Amino acid sequence: MERLQKDVPSVKLTDEQRESLAELDSLYKAKSAEKELLLTEQIRKESAAGKYTEVESLRQQLSSELRRLSEDLESKKEKVRRGDSH
């Protein structure tokens, strides 16, 4: 653990930064859940209709959207950690 801290010094976050990070987590958790619910319902409908190429396309879209949201979240969290506004 000490070796890790030498390579990457620990950063002390302010209460405001911790609050901002928690808000971002909450916001992006909600956005991800919303996308997942919407696309999962569409996947279910297309699957029931036998449209399997659509199902695969929607699964790829879901994966892409969740990855994009995760990357966006991490980017915004890094800005907060650096002290930039989000």
Secondary structure as the mmCIF struct_conf table of DSSP 4:
data_model
#
loop_
_struct_conf.conf_type_id
_struct_conf.id
_struct_conf.beg_label_comp_id
_struct_conf.beg_label_asym_id
_struct_conf.beg_label_seq_id
_struct_conf.end_label_comp_id
_struct_conf.end_label_asym_id
_struct_conf.end_label_seq_id
HELX_RH_AL_P HELX_RH_AL_P1 GLU A 2 ASP A 7
BEND BEND1 VAL A 8 VAL A 8
HELX_LH_PP_P HELX_LH_PP_P1 LYS A 12 THR A 14
HELX_RH_AL_P HELX_RH_AL_P2 ASP A 15 ALA A 48
TURN_TY1_P TURN_TY1_P1 ALA A 49 GLY A 50
HELX_RH_AL_P HELX_RH_AL_P3 TYR A 52 ARG A 82
TURN_TY1_P TURN_TY1_P2 GLY A 83 GLY A 83
#
